[in-house]
Amino acid sequence: MDNLIDKIKAIIEDRFKEADLEDCFLVDILVNNTKLEVYIDTDEGVSFKKCQKLSRAIEAYLDESKAIGEKYTLEVSSPGVGRPLKFRRQYPRNIGRKMKVKLKDGSSLKGKLTGINDNVLTIESKGQKKKEVIINEIDFEQIESSEVLITF
């Protein structure tokens, strides 16, 4: 399976050199039997056209090599809300959104991402008192995982 993932990564990195995909970066590749999920992102947001172009390149390899069989499911998309953020460059687009951050010390916090400065996230959370706001500054190295929360 590692060989398949390495080959898919090579195809993706090769495509990312093209002018209309050079702002993309790979977030994750998941393989489950005959289902292959590829998550990409950009600093501005992923378009359907970018996903389609990348999907066709991967599909051509899968069809020719039969690496996961003749019948398979391929999904190429942006990570979407609810999937963990993996890279620092994913955070700026999420300023103003509510997040849940788990820290390496086992603690976690929820709040609104209000800024990023160098390697520090600023998250505002509610305090114990009615209108109390707590400003949390978290170094990226302290973060175990974080995800954008869906709010209505």
C-alpha positions in Angstrom: 0.0 0.0 0.0 2.9 2.4 0.7 4.1 1.9 -2.8 0.7 3.0 -4.1 0.6 6.0 -1.9 4.2 7.0 -3.0 3.2 6.7 -6.7 0.0 8.8 -6.1 2.1 11.4 -4.3 4.5 11.5 -7.2 1.7 12.0 -9.7 0.2 14.8 -7.6 3.5 16.6 -7.0 4.2 16.4 -10.8 0.8 18.0 -11.5 1.3 20.7 -8.9 4.1 22.0 -11.1 1.6 23.0 -13.7 0.6 26.7 -13.8 -3.1 26.2 -12.8 -2.2 23.9 -9.9 1.0 25.4 -8.6 -0.8 27.0 -5.6 -2.1 23.6 -4.4 -0.6 21.4 -1.7 -1.3 17.8 -0.6 -3.1 17.4 2.7 -3.7 13.7 2.9 -4.2 10.4 1.0 -6.4 7.7 2.4 -6.7 4.2 1.0 -9.4 1.8 2.1 -9.6 -1.3 0.0 -10.9 0.0 -3.4 -11.5 3.5 -2.2 -8.9 6.2 -2.7 -9.4 9.7 -1.1 -7.1 12.5 -1.9 -7.3 15.8 -0.1 -5.7 18.9 -1.5 -5.9 22.6 -0.5 -4.7 26.0 -1.6 -4.4 29.3 0.3 -7.4 30.7 -1.6 -9.7 27.6 -1.8 -9.9 24.6 -4.0 -12.0 24.8 -7.2 -13.9 21.9 -8.8 -11.7 22.3 -11.9 -8.5 21.7 -9.9 -9.9 18.6 -8.3 -11.1 17.3 -11.7 -7.7 17.8 -13.4 -5.9 16.0 -10.6 -8.5 13.3 -10.5 -8.1 12.6 -14.2 -4.3 12.2 -13.8 -4.7 9.8 -10.9 -7.5 7.9 -12.7 -5.3 7.4 -15.7 -2.6 5.7 -13.5 -5.2 3.6 -11.6 -6.9 2.4 -14.8 -3.6 1.4 -16.4 -1.9 -0.2 -13.4 -5.0 -1.8 -11.8 -3.2 -0.9 -8.5 -6.5 -1.1 -6.5 -8.5 -3.3 -8.9 -10.7 -2.6 -11.9 -13.6 -1.2 -9.8 -12.6 1.6 -7.5 -13.8 4.8 -6.0 -11.6 7.9 -6.4 -12.4 11.2 -4.6 -10.3 14.3 -4.9 -11.5 17.2 -2.8 -10.5 19.8 -0.3 -10.5 18.6 3.3 -13.7 20.5 4.2 -15.0 21.5 7.6 -14.7 18.8 10.2 -11.4 17.4 9.0 -8.3 18.3 11.0 -6.1 21.1 9.8 -2.6 19.6 9.2 -0.5 22.5 8.0 0.1 26.0 9.3 -0.9 27.5 5.9 -4.4 26.2 6.3 -5.1 28.4 9.3 -5.2 32.0 7.8 -8.3 31.1 5.7 -10.1 30.1 8.9 -9.6 33.3 10.8 -13.0 34.3 12.3 -14.2 30.7 12.5 -14.8 28.7 15.7 -12.2 25.9 16.3 -11.4 23.1 18.6 -7.7 22.7 19.4 -6.3 19.7 21.2 -2.9 20.4 22.8 0.0 17.9 23.3 -0.4 18.2 27.1 -3.8 16.6 26.8 -5.9 19.8 27.3 -8.1 21.3 24.7 -10.0 24.5 24.0 -12.7 25.9 21.8 -12.9 29.4 20.6 -12.7 31.7 17.6 -9.5 31.9 15.7 -8.7 35.6 15.7 -5.2 35.8 14.4 -1.9 34.2 13.4 1.5 35.8 14.1 4.6 33.9 13.2 4.1 30.5 14.9 1.4 31.6 17.3 -2.4 31.2 17.0 -4.7 33.5 18.9 -8.0 32.0 19.9 -10.7 33.9 21.8 -12.8 31.8 24.2 -15.6 32.6 26.6 -14.6 32.9 30.3 -16.6 32.0 33.4 -18.3 35.4 33.7 -21.0 36.5 31.3 -19.0 38.9 29.0 -15.5 37.7 29.8 -13.3 36.9 26.9 -10.1 35.0 27.3 -7.3 35.5 24.8 -5.3 32.3 24.3 -2.0 32.4 22.5 -0.9 28.9 21.4 2.4 28.0 19.8 2.0 25.7 16.8 4.4 23.2 18.4 1.9 22.8 21.3 -0.9 21.7 18.9 -1.8 18.0 18.7 -4.7 18.5 16.4 -7.3 21.2 15.5 -10.4 21.4 13.5 -12.9 24.0 12.3 -16.3 23.6 14.0 -19.5 23.9 12.2 -21.6 26.7 13.6 -25.2 27.8 12.8 
